[in-house]
Amino acid sequence: MSIRATRTGIVLRPDPTRVLFRPFELGNTNRTFKIIARVNSMTDEEVNMKMEEVIREFGSRHYKLERFLMKRFEAIKPHLFTDEPMTDERKLLLGAYFTMEYSLESAALFNPSIVWHPDQSNVPPGFKRFIVSLRATGEGHISSITFRMGYIDQDSKIILRKPSRYVTSPEVVPNHRFNKAQFEKKLYELRLSNPISEQMLTGLETDFSLPDLEERVRRIMTQHRHHAEYETIAGGILTLARSNYELDFDEDQSLDERCIFPTSPNETNGIEDARFVRFVDDNGEVTYYATYTAYNGRVTFPQLLETTDFEHFVVSTLNGAEVQNKGMGLFPRKINGKYAMLSRQDGENIYLMYSDDIYFWHTKELIVKPTYHWEYVQLGNCGSPIETEEGWLVLSHGVGPMRKYAIGAFLLDLNDPSKVIGRLKEPLLSPDENEREGYVPNVVYSCGGIINGNDLIIPYAMSDYASSFATVNLQELLNELTGRQQSVEVGVNHTA
């Protein structure tokens, strides 16, 4: 096989200067009391001078820092001994003592996916605007989702926009509502369904909110304090509920200033490998979905992000017996009236899944196994399938000797994706000498590409450290996959 990806030479490296503010949690009530007491022992003049120092040193590094410091004060306010009034400066300073900076991409910036931007206005002639999502990793190996923007011209020249100095996490909106029947179904899958969980859900409406559930659980637990089984079930129920939430960014924030940082109990150790796709529903409505992996330090949980504008996001658990392992990639439209998704259920093979409900997946079908030497260890998809006239083009990753990762491709039938039309016997992209050194050596990996004219654009990570872009002539790739040499007309749903 002569077809290979062409590297652009563009490199996105982690930038340790991109810091966001986070709560500084001591985990010790006694120490919290002591810090509050020390700050309250300061004179107003000392408070003002110290607060001026904080703003002078940190104000230019953050977006709306004082707003966050006031929120932090409200969070520690219950620890105050009295309701005695205090100045705003003292409140802000108390908030600052319980705030910290976090460099979200100080360790790595990798595993990118790319989609066309929903806003194509004011774009230079001959260009299209795109969004790249990346896995940013910082102190403690905690991963989050960050974004970059750029333009691609008709010749597939890529121009990246220099990101903003600021980066901020969103407001978490705890107003997610739950369908009681679906919630009970998920509890059953988690093996948390028993008379205790039934008791905790009794009295809730068919459609209930997180505060409704928290109040119900609180009432039950007041009657069963220090009861281990009740505490276990209550913890599991609340963890499930808190894993479904919404996020709001300020509309005046640039997209590259927005960071989706771990929020729920399932995500305490990170949000990994978001695979964004522009999904067009049967009625023409467009939603951007991203499957990702939540990690709590012990177990991985497949989850789903959805947005129409990259300003407001809804985060949901993926449910069903076949929601397992990593590497889920949603098709960009329904197939024969059903949602479709690729997955890697067993850690080494690729499966096809269908569902009437995007949040619940109960069936799977094995479609591709490791076959060639460079994928003998395991095989997985690299993001969502891409629609072309010849079939569903799927980027894949294979793992071979010495745990070396490479990127390949295969083609699925448009109407029946369980049929494999063709696959590459050799990789499109393998780590070269400039890409093999990093946090995890000998790895190239992508979370999804796009088609631009007659080019396939592949953003990819280099050894779990930095990211780059490569291009592939689409016609040549499809010819290779179909075994034909005729002219190929490309995609249907891959332009904005």
C-alpha positions as CSV (number, residue, x, y, z in Angstrom):
1,M,0.0,0.0,0.0
2,S,1.5,3.3,-1.1
3,I,-1.0,5.7,0.5
4,R,0.2,7.5,3.6
5,A,-0.8,10.6,5.6
6,T,1.1,13.8,5.0
7,R,2.2,15.6,8.1
8,T,1.6,19.3,8.3
9,G,4.4,20.1,10.8
10,I,1.9,22.0,13.0
11,V,2.4,21.2,16.7
12,L,0.1,22.1,19.6
13,R,2.2,21.9,22.7
14,P,0.9,22.1,26.3
15,D,1.1,25.7,27.7
16,P,1.6,25.8,31.5
17,T,0.7,29.5,31.6
18,R,-3.0,28.7,30.9
19,V,-4.3,28.5,34.4
20,L,-7.7,28.5,35.9
21,F,-8.9,29.1,39.4
22,R,-10.2,26.2,41.4
23,P,-11.5,25.7,44.9
24,F,-8.7,25.0,47.4
25,E,-10.2,22.3,49.6
26,L,-8.4,21.5,52.8
27,G,-10.6,18.5,53.7
28,N,-10.1,19.5,57.4
29,T,-12.8,21.5,59.2
30,N,-10.4,22.4,62.0
31,R,-7.9,24.0,59.6
32,T,-10.7,25.8,57.8
33,F,-11.8,27.4,61.1
34,K,-8.2,28.4,61.9
35,I,-7.6,30.1,58.6
36,I,-10.9,32.0,58.9
37,A,-9.9,33.2,62.4
38,R,-6.5,34.3,61.2
39,V,-8.0,36.4,58.4
40,N,-10.6,37.9,60.7
41,S,-7.9,38.9,63.1
42,M,-6.5,41.3,60.4
43,T,-7.3,45.0,60.5
44,D,-9.3,46.5,57.7
45,E,-6.2,48.3,56.5
46,E,-4.3,45.0,56.4
47,V,-7.1,43.3,54.6
48,N,-7.2,46.1,52.0
49,M,-3.5,45.9,51.4
50,K,-3.5,42.2,51.1
51,M,-6.4,42.2,48.7
52,E,-4.7,44.8,46.5
53,E,-1.7,42.5,46.4
54,V,-3.9,39.5,45.3
55,I,-5.5,41.5,42.5
56,R,-2.2,42.9,41.4
57,E,-0.6,39.5,41.3
58,F,-3.5,37.4,40.0
59,G,-6.1,39.7,38.5
60,S,-4.6,39.9,35.0
61,R,-4.2,36.1,34.9
62,H,-8.0,35.4,35.1
63,Y,-11.4,36.2,33.8
64,K,-13.7,37.7,36.4
65,L,-11.5,36.6,39.4
66,E,-13.4,38.7,42.0
67,R,-16.7,37.0,41.0
68,F,-15.1,33.6,41.8
69,L,-13.6,34.8,45.0
70,M,-17.0,35.9,46.2
71,K,-18.4,32.5,45.4
72,R,-15.7,30.9,47.4
73,F,-16.5,33.1,50.3
74,E,-20.2,32.0,50.1
75,A,-19.0,28.4,50.1
76,I,-17.0,28.8,53.4
77,K,-19.5,31.2,55.0
78,P,-21.3,28.4,57.0
79,H,-18.0,28.0,58.9
80,L,-18.2,31.6,60.2
81,F,-18.9,31.8,64.0
82,T,-21.2,34.9,63.8
83,D,-23.3,36.9,61.3
84,E,-21.4,40.0,62.0
85,P,-21.2,42.2,58.9
86,M,-17.9,42.4,57.0
87,T,-16.5,44.4,54.2
88,D,-16.5,43.1,50.6
89,E,-12.7,43.3,50.7
90,R,-12.6,40.9,53.7
91,K,-15.1,38.5,52.0
92,L,-12.9,38.5,48.8
93,L,-9.8,37.9,50.8
94,L,-11.3,35.0,52.7
95,G,-12.4,33.6,49.3
96,A,-8.8,34.0,48.0
97,Y,-7.4,31.9,50.9
98,F,-9.7,29.1,49.7
99,T,-8.8,29.4,46.0
100,M,-5.9,28.0,44.0
101,E,-4.6,28.1,40.5
102,Y,-4.5,25.0,38.4
103,S,-2.4,24.7,35.2
104,L,-4.8,22.5,33.2
105,E,-2.4,21.5,30.4
106,S,1.0,21.7,32.1
107,A,1.6,18.0,31.5
108,A,0.0,17.3,28.1
109,L,-2.3,18.4,25.4
110,F,-3.4,15.5,23.3
111,N,-6.1,13.2,21.8
112,P,-7.8,15.8,19.6
113,S,-11.1,15.7,17.7
114,I,-12.2,18.2,15.1
115,V,-15.6,19.5,13.9
116,W,-16.8,22.4,11.8
117,H,-17.6,25.4,13.9
118,P,-21.4,26.1,14.2
119,D,-20.7,29.8,13.3
120,Q,-19.3,30.3,9.8
121,S,-20.0,34.0,9.6
122,N,-17.2,36.5,9.0
123,V,-14.9,33.8,7.7
124,P,-12.2,34.9,5.1
125,P,-13.1,33.9,1.5
126,G,-12.1,30.3,0.7
127,F,-11.8,29.3,4.4
128,K,-13.9,27.4,6.9
129,R,-13.8,27.7,10.7
130,F,-13.2,24.6,12.8
131,I,-13.0,23.6,16.5
132,V,-10.5,21.3,17.9
133,S,-11.2,19.7,21.3
134,L,-8.2,18.4,23.2
135,R,-7.6,16.4,26.4
136,A,-5.6,18.7,28.7
137,T,-3.7,17.1,31.6
138,G,-2.2,18.9,34.5
139,E,-1.1,18.3,38.1
140,G,-2.2,14.9,39.5
141,H,-2.8,13.7,36.0
142,I,-6.3,15.2,36.0
143,S,-7.7,15.5,32.5
144,S,-10.2,18.1,31.2
145,I,-11.5,19.2,27.9
146,T,-10.2,22.4,26.3
147,F,-10.7,23.9,22.9
148,R,-8.7,25.6,20.1
149,M,-10.1,27.3,16.9
150,G,-8.7,27.8,13.4
151,Y,-9.4,28.0,9.7
152,I,-8.9,25.6,6.8
153,D,-8.7,26.9,3.2
154,Q,-9.8,25.1,0.0
155,D,-6.3,23.6,-0.3
156,S,-6.4,22.3,3.2
157,K,-4.0,24.8,4.6
158,I,-4.6,24.9,8.4
159,I,-4.3,28.2,10.3
160,L,-4.6,27.9,14.1
161,R,-5.8,30.9,16.1
162,K,-3.6,31.9,19.0
163,P,-5.6,31.0,22.1
164,S,-6.6,33.5,24.7
165,R,-4.5,33.9,27.8
166,Y,-7.5,33.2,30.0
167,V,-9.2,29.9,30.7
168,T,-12.2,29.4,32.9
169,S,-14.4,26.5,33.9
170,P,-18.2,26.9,33.5
171,E,-21.0,27.4,36.0
172,V,-22.5,24.0,37.0
173,V,-26.2,24.1,36.7
174,P,-27.8,21.5,39.0
175,N,-31.2,21.7,37.4
176,H,-31.1,18.5,35.4
177,R,-34.3,16.6,35.5
178,F,-34.7,12.8,35.6
179,N,-37.3,10.4,34.3
180,K,-38.1,8.1,37.2
181,A,-38.5,4.9,35.1
182,Q,-35.2,5.5,33.4
183,F,-33.5,6.3,36.7
184,E,-34.7,3.1,38.2
185,K,-33.5,1.2,35.1
186,K,-30.0,2.6,35.6
187,L,-30.0,1.7,39.3
188,Y,-30.8,-1.9,38.3
189,E,-27.9,-1.9,35.9
190,L,-25.6,-0.7,38.7
191,R,-27.0,-3.3,41.0
192,L,-28.3,-0.7,43.3
193,S,-32.0,-1.7,42.9
194,N,-33.4,-3.1,46.1
195,P,-36.1,-2.2,48.7
196,I,-33.8,0.5,50.1
197,S,-33.5,2.3,46.8
198,E,-37.2,1.9,46.2
199,Q,-37.9,3.5,49.6
200,M,-35.6,6.5,48.6
201,L,-37.4,7.0,45.3
202,T,-40.9,6.6,46.8
203,G,-42.8,9.9,46.7
204,L,-40.8,11.4,43.9
205,E,-42.7,12.6,40.8
206,T,-42.4,10.9,37.4
207,D,-40.1,13.8,36.5
208,F,-37.9,14.9,39.4
209,S,-34.9,17.1,40.0
210,L,-31.6,16.6,41.9
211,P,-32.8,18.8,44.8
212,D,-36.0,16.7,45.0
213,L,-33.9,13.6,45.2
214,E,-31.4,15.0,47.7
215,E,-34.2,16.1,50.0
216,R,-35.8,12.6,49.8
217,V,-32.5,10.8,50.5
218,R,-31.8,13.2,53.4
219,R,-35.1,12.4,55.0
220,I,-34.6,8.7,54.7
221,M,-31.0,8.9,56.1
222,T,-32.1,10.8,59.2
223,Q,-34.0,7.7,60.1
224,H,-31.2,5.3,59.4
225,R,-28.0,7.1,60.5
226,H,-24.8,5.0,60.6
227,H,-26.6,2.1,58.8
228,A,-23.9,0.9,56.3
229,E,-26.2,-0.5,53.7
230,Y,-28.4,2.6,53.6
231,E,-25.3,4.8,53.3
232,T,-24.0,2.7,50.4
233,I,-27.2,2.8,48.5
234,A,-27.7,6.5,49.2
235,G,-24.2,7.2,48.0
236,G,-24.7,5.3,44.8
237,I,-28.0,7.0,44.0
238,L,-26.6,10.5,44.6
239,T,-23.5,9.7,42.6
240,L,-25.6,8.6,39.6
241,A,-27.8,11.7,39.8
242,R,-24.8,14.1,40.1
243,S,-23.2,12.5,37.1
244,N,-26.0,14.2,35.0
245,Y,-25.7,18.0,35.0
246,E,-25.6,21.1,32.8
247,L,-22.8,23.6,32.2
248,D,-23.0,27.3,31.3
249,F,-20.3,29.5,30.0
250,D,-20.5,33.3,29.7
251,E,-21.5,34.2,26.2
252,D,-18.8,36.9,26.0
253,Q,-16.1,34.3,26.6
254,S,-14.1,33.1,23.6
255,L,-14.4,29.4,22.9
256,D,-10.7,28.8,23.6
257,E,-11.2,30.3,27.0
258,R,-13.7,27.6,28.0
259,C,-12.6,24.5,29.8
260,I,-14.8,21.6,30.9
261,F,-13.2,20.5,34.1
262,P,-14.2,17.3,36.1
263,T,-17.3,18.0,38.1
264,S,-19.2,14.8,39.0
265,P,-18.1,12.0,41.4
266,N,-17.5,9.8,38.4
267,E,-14.9,12.3,37.0
268,T,-12.8,12.9,40.1
269,N,-9.6,11.8,38.2
270,G,-10.5,13.2,34.9
271,I,-12.5,13.6,31.7
272,E,-10.7,11.7,28.9
273,D,-10.8,11.5,25.1
274,A,-13.9,13.5,24.1
275,R,-15.0,12.5,20.5
276,F,-17.1,15.3,19.1
277,V,-19.4,14.8,16.1
278,R,-21.8,17.1,14.3
279,F,-25.0,15.2,14.4
280,V,-27.9,16.0,12.0
281,D,-31.3,14.6,13.1
282,D,-34.0,13.5,10.8
283,N,-35.7,16.8,11.1
284,G,-32.6,18.7,10.2
285,E,-31.7,19.9,13.7
286,V,-27.9,19.9,14.4
287,T,-26.5,18.9,17.8
288,Y,-22.8,18.5,18.6
289,Y,-22.4,15.3,20.7
290,A,-19.2,14.0,22.3
291,T,-18.7,10.6,23.9
292,Y,-16.0,10.7,26.6
293,T,-14.6,8.6,29.4
294,A,-15.1,9.7,33.0
295,Y,-12.5,8.2,35.4
296,N,-12.7,8.2,39.2
297,G,-9.3,6.6,39.8
298,R,-10.7,3.1,39.8
299,V,-13.4,2.7,37.2
300,T,-14.1,4.2,33.8
301,F,-17.6,5.4,32.9
302,P,-18.7,6.2,29.3
303,Q,-20.6,9.5,29.3
304,L,-22.2,11.9,26.8
305,L,-21.8,15.7,26.2
306,E,-24.3,17.6,24.0
307,T,-24.4,21.2,22.9
308,T,-25.7,23.3,20.0
309,D,-23.5,26.3,20.6
310,F,-20.5,25.3,22.7
311,E,-21.8,27.7,25.3
312,H,-24.4,25.5,27.1
313,F,-23.6,21.8,27.6
314,V,-25.7,18.9,28.9
315,V,-23.8,16.0,30.5
316,S,-25.4,12.6,30.8
317,T,-24.6,9.1,31.8
318,L,-24.7,6.5,29.0
319,N,-26.8,3.6,30.1
320,G,-27.5,0.0,29.1
321,A,-26.0,-3.4,29.4
322,E,-23.6,-2.7,26.4
323,V,-22.2,0.6,27.7
324,Q,-18.8,-0.8,28.7
325,N,-15.1,0.0,28.2
326,K,-13.9,3.0,26.1
327,G,-13.8,4.2,22.6
328,M,-17.4,4.9,21.7
329,G,-18.0,6.8,18.5
330,L,-21.5,8.1,17.5
331,F,-22.5,8.1,13.8
332,P,-23.3,11.6,12.6
333,R,-26.9,10.7,11.8
334,K,-29.5,8.0,12.4
335,I,-29.3,4.8,10.3
336,N,-32.7,3.2,9.4
337,G,-34.4,5.3,12.0
338,K,-32.0,4.4,14.9
339,Y,-29.0,5.9,16.6
340,A,-25.8,4.0,15.8
341,M,-22.5,3.9,17.6
342,L,-19.1,2.1,17.3
343,S,-17.6,0.8,20.5
344,R,-14.9,-1.4,21.9
345,Q,-16.7,-3.6,24.4
346,D,-13.9,-6.1,25.3
347,G,-10.8,-4.0,24.9
348,E,-9.7,-5.4,21.6
349,N,-12.5,-5.6,19.0
350,I,-14.8,-3.1,17.3
351,Y,-18.6,-3.5,17.8
352,L,-21.6,-1.9,16.2
353,M,-24.5,-0.8,18.4
354,Y,-28.0,0.5,17.6
355,S,-30.6,2.2,19.9
356,D,-33.9,4.1,19.8
357,D,-32.7,6.2,22.7
358,I,-29.3,7.9,22.6
359,Y,-28.8,7.4,26.3
360,F,-29.5,3.7,26.5
361,W,-27.6,0.9,24.6
362,H,-28.6,-2.7,25.0
363,T,-27.3,-4.6,21.8
364,K,-24.0,-5.0,20.1
365,E,-22.6,-6.8,17.1
366,L,-18.9,-7.6,16.5
367,I,-17.8,-6.2,13.1
368,V,-14.0,-5.9,13.1
369,K,-11.3,-7.9,14.8
370,P,-7.5,-7.4,15.0
371,T,-6.2,-8.9,11.8
372,Y,-2.9,-7.3,10.8
373,H,0.4,-7.4,12.6
374,W,0.3,-3.7,13.7
375,E,-3.1,-4.3,15.4
376,Y,-2.7,-7.7,17.0
377,V,-2.8,-6.4,20.6
378,Q,-6.0,-4.4,20.2
379,L,-8.1,-2.5,17.7
380,G,-10.3,0.6,18.3
381,N,-12.0,3.4,16.4
382,C,-10.5,6.9,16.3
383,G,-13.7,9.0,16.7
384,S,-17.0,9.0,14.8
385,P,-17.5,7.5,11.3
386,I,-17.4,10.0,8.5
387,E,-20.0,9.8,5.7
388,T,-18.8,9.6,2.1
389,E,-20.7,8.4,-1.0
390,E,-18.6,5.2,-0.9
391,G,-19.5,4.3,2.7
392,W,-18.8,5.2,6.3
393,L,-15.1,6.0,6.6
394,V,-13.7,5.0,10.0
395,L,-10.3,6.0,11.4
396,S,-9.0,3.2,13.6
397,H,-6.1,2.7,15.9
398,G,-4.1,-0.5,16.2
399,V,-1.6,-1.6,18.9
400,G,1.3,-3.8,17.9
401,P,4.7,-4.9,19.2
402,M,6.2,-2.9,22.0
403,R,2.7,-1.3,22.5
404,K,3.2,0.9,19.5
405,Y,0.0,2.7,18.4
406,A,-0.7,3.5,14.7
407,I,-3.7,4.9,12.9
408,G,-5.4,3.0,10.1
409,A,-8.9,3.1,8.4
410,F,-11.7,0.9,7.2
411,L,-14.9,1.5,5.3
412,L,-18.5,0.4,6.2
413,D,-21.6,0.1,4.1
414,L,-23.8,3.2,4.3
415,N,-27.1,1.4,4.8
416,D,-25.7,-1.6,6.7
417,P,-22.6,-0.6,8.7
418,S,-22.2,-4.2,9.9
419,K,-20.7,-4.9,6.4
420,V,-17.1,-4.1,6.0
421,I,-16.3,-2.9,2.5
422,G,-12.6,-2.7,2.9
423,R,-9.8,-1.9,5.4
424,L,-6.1,-0.9,5.2
425,K,-3.6,-3.6,5.7
426,E,-0.9,-1.0,6.7
427,P,-1.3,2.1,8.9
428,L,-1.9,5.6,7.5
429,L,0.2,7.0,10.2
430,S,2.8,5.6,12.6
431,P,4.9,7.5,15.1
432,D,8.1,8.8,13.5
433,E,11.3,9.8,15.4
434,N,9.9,13.2,16.2
435,E,6.7,11.8,17.6
436,R,7.7,8.7,19.6
437,E,9.0,10.4,22.8
438,G,6.5,11.6,25.3
439,Y,4.4,10.7,28.4
440,V,3.4,7.4,26.7
441,P,6.1,6.6,24.0
442,N,5.4,5.3,20.5
443,V,1.8,6.5,20.2
444,V,-0.2,8.4,17.6
445,Y,-3.9,8.7,18.3
446,S,-6.9,10.6,17.2
447,C,-10.4,11.2,18.5
448,G,-11.9,12.2,15.1
449,G,-11.2,13.8,11.7
450,I,-13.2,15.7,9.1
451,I,-13.3,16.0,5.3
452,N,-12.3,19.2,3.6
453,G,-12.9,19.1,-0.2
454,N,-10.9,16.0,-1.3
455,D,-8.8,15.8,1.8
456,L,-9.2,14.0,5.1
457,I,-7.9,16.1,7.9
458,I,-6.6,14.0,10.9
459,P,-5.7,15.8,14.1
460,Y,-3.6,13.4,16.2
461,A,-1.7,13.1,19.4
462,M,2.0,12.4,19.7
463,S,2.9,10.1,22.5
464,D,0.3,11.5,24.9
465,Y,2.1,14.8,25.1
466,A,1.4,17.2,22.2
467,S,-0.8,17.2,19.1
468,S,-0.5,17.8,15.4
469,F,-2.4,17.5,12.0
470,A,-2.0,15.3,9.0
471,T,-3.9,15.2,5.7
472,V,-4.8,12.3,3.4
473,N,-6.0,12.4,-0.2
474,L,-9.6,11.2,0.2
475,Q,-10.0,9.8,-3.3
476,E,-6.8,7.8,-3.1
477,L,-7.9,6.5,0.3
478,L,-11.4,5.5,-0.8
479,N,-9.9,3.9,-4.0
480,E,-7.6,1.8,-1.7
481,L,-10.5,0.8,0.5
482,T,-12.9,-0.1,-2.3
483,G,-10.2,-1.7,-4.5
484,R,-11.4,0.6,-7.4
485,Q,-9.5,3.3,-9.3
486,Q,-12.5,5.4,-10.5
487,S,-13.2,9.0,-9.5
488,V,-14.9,9.2,-6.2
489,E,-17.4,11.9,-5.2
490,V,-17.2,12.6,-1.5
491,G,-19.3,13.3,1.6
492,V,-22.8,14.3,2.3
493,N,-23.0,15.4,5.9
494,H,-19.5,16.5,6.6
495,T,-19.7,20.2,5.8
496,A,-21.1,22.9,8.0
